[in-house]
Amino acid sequence: MSTFDAINTIAASGLAAQRLRAQLVASNIANAETTRTPQGGPFRRKDAVFSVETLGMGPNGVPITGVKVAEIRASQDPFLTKFDPGHPDADASGIVQYPNVNPVEEMVNLTEASRGFDANASVVRAVRTMTLSAQDLLRVT
Amino acid sequence: MFDLVSQNPMIALADKGMSLATQRIALIASNLANIDTPGYRTKDFDFAAAFQTEMEKLDRQFSPTPGSPASPAEPGITPPAIIHPVDITSERNDGNDVHLDRENMLLTQTQSVFTLSSNLAQGELRLVLGAIRDAAK
């Protein structure tokens, strides 16, 4: 594996991880009011946990470390409760349990994911510029 | 056999510069990929020291001291020692100390080192080509 390929693989792992995170944020926000899930009960907020992934050794003994999503964890925070006796999912005392999604927290997560995505994209851009300037070596005349 | 390209000290030096810059970009890419990994520590190496080592190797190869034969060309570059450059006090509470601004700055900087080296090599190649053209006239 050439070092340029290795760098692109690392950046790609970062892009994939951050994209998955943004996807989870989207599903959290979309389901912020969902009171019914196939597992029963309201929707639980989901978050990605990242871990280091060793993709092998580079040509000169420099380790190639990317990132991977180790697990997608459902939040165990308590559900939000609201008094709404007219709601079909209200219990005997008129309380409805809503998902434990905090929209503000989700927006922070989204910003963080998008910044991480941009950082990895700029690595890909840098590699492209470097490849072009290496190619220019063939253009001597 | 005298080889105009690989026996040229300037081109050999530019080659080392490009290899080291690529290795550093690989570390920066790892740091940026792991920006949200709990417990990850920033990785880097001392570019100036690594480049110095390579320059000394080239010195031994191209301008040997009188009395001792020129040392043969050493292939590849010495793997630089990996360091953790970020101060432990700036660590976030998940144990990760990757600094987005620092990595972005280093990314641009290292990219310019690579472009500069490749431009140097290209200039030297132009010089060699010019010499061949003049001789052929």
Boltz contact constraints between the chains, C-beta under 6 A:
constraints:
  - contact:
      token1: [A, 3]
      token2: [B, 22]
      max_distance: 6.0
  - contact:
      token1: [A, 3]
      token2: [B, 26]
      max_distance: 6.0
  - contact:
      token1: [A, 6]
      token2: [B, 26]
      max_distance: 6.0
  - contact:
      token1: [A, 7]
      token2: [B, 25]
      max_distance: 6.0
  - contact:
      token1: [A, 7]
      token2: [B, 26]
      max_distance: 6.0
  - contact:
      token1: [A, 7]
      token2: [B, 29]
      max_distance: 6.0
  - contact:
      token1: [A, 10]
      token2: [B, 29]
      max_distance: 6.0
  - contact:
      token1: [A, 10]
      token2: [B, 30]
      max_distance: 6.0
  - contact:
      token1: [A, 10]
      token2: [B, 33]
      max_distance: 6.0
  - contact:
      token1: [A, 11]
      token2: [B, 29]
      max_distance: 6.0
  - contact:
      token1: [A, 13]
      token2: [B, 33]
      max_distance: 6.0
  - contact:
      token1: [A, 14]
      token2: [B, 33]
      max_distance: 6.0
  - contact:
      token1: [A, 50]
      token2: [B, 36]
      max_distance: 6.0
  - contact:
      token1: [A, 50]
      token2: [B, 37]
      max_distance: 6.0
  - contact:
      token1: [A, 52]
      token2: [B, 34]
      max_distance: 6.0
  - contact:
      token1: [A, 52]
      token2: [B, 37]
      max_distance: 6.0
  - contact:
      token1: [A, 52]
      token2: [B, 40]
      max_distance: 6.0
  - contact:
      token1: [A, 60]
      token2: [B, 77]
      max_distance: 6.0
  - contact:
      token1: [A, 60]
      token2: [B, 79]
      max_distance: 6.0
  - contact:
      token1: [A, 61]
      token2: [B, 79]
      max_distance: 6.0
  - contact:
      token1: [A, 62]
      token2: [B, 23]
      max_distance: 6.0
  - contact:
      token1: [A, 62]
      token2: [B, 26]
      max_distance: 6.0
  - contact:
      token1: [A, 65]
      token2: [B, 30]
      max_distance: 6.0
  - contact:
      token1: [A, 66]
      token2: [B, 33]
      max_distance: 6.0
  - contact:
      token1: [A, 67]
      token2: [B, 33]
      max_distance: 6.0
  - contact:
      token1: [A, 67]
      token2: [B, 34]
      max_distance: 6.0
  - contact:
      token1: [A, 67]
      token2: [B, 37]
      max_distance: 6.0
  - contact:
      token1: [A, 116]
      token2: [B, 35]
      max_distance: 6.0
  - contact:
      token1: [A, 116]
      token2: [B, 36]
      max_distance: 6.0
  - contact:
      token1: [A, 119]
      token2: [B, 32]
      max_distance: 6.0
  - contact:
      token1: [A, 120]
      token2: [B, 32]
      max_distance: 6.0
  - contact:
      token1: [A, 123]
      token2: [B, 29]
      max_distance: 6.0
  - contact:
      token1: [A, 123]
      token2: [B, 32]
      max_distance: 6.0
  - contact:
      token1: [A, 126]
      token2: [B, 107]
      max_distance: 6.0
  - contact:
      token1: [A, 126]
      token2: [B, 111]
      max_distance: 6.0
  - contact:
      token1: [A, 130]
      token2: [B, 114]
      max_distance: 6.0
  - contact:
      token1: [A, 133]
      token2: [B, 115]
      max_distance: 6.0
  - contact:
      token1: [A, 133]
      token2: [B, 118]
      max_distance: 6.0
  - contact:
      token1: [A, 134]
      token2: [B, 118]
      max_distance: 6.0
  - contact:
      token1: [A, 137]
      token2: [B, 118]
      max_distance: 6.0
  - contact:
      token1: [A, 137]
      token2: [B, 121]
      max_distance: 6.0
  - contact:
      token1: [A, 137]
      token2: [B, 122]
      max_distance: 6.0
  - contact:
      token1: [A, 140]
      token2: [B, 125]
      max_distance: 6.0
  - contact:
      token1: [A, 140]
      token2: [B, 126]
      max_distance: 6.0
  - contact:
      token1: [A, 140]
      token2: [B, 129]
      max_distance: 6.0
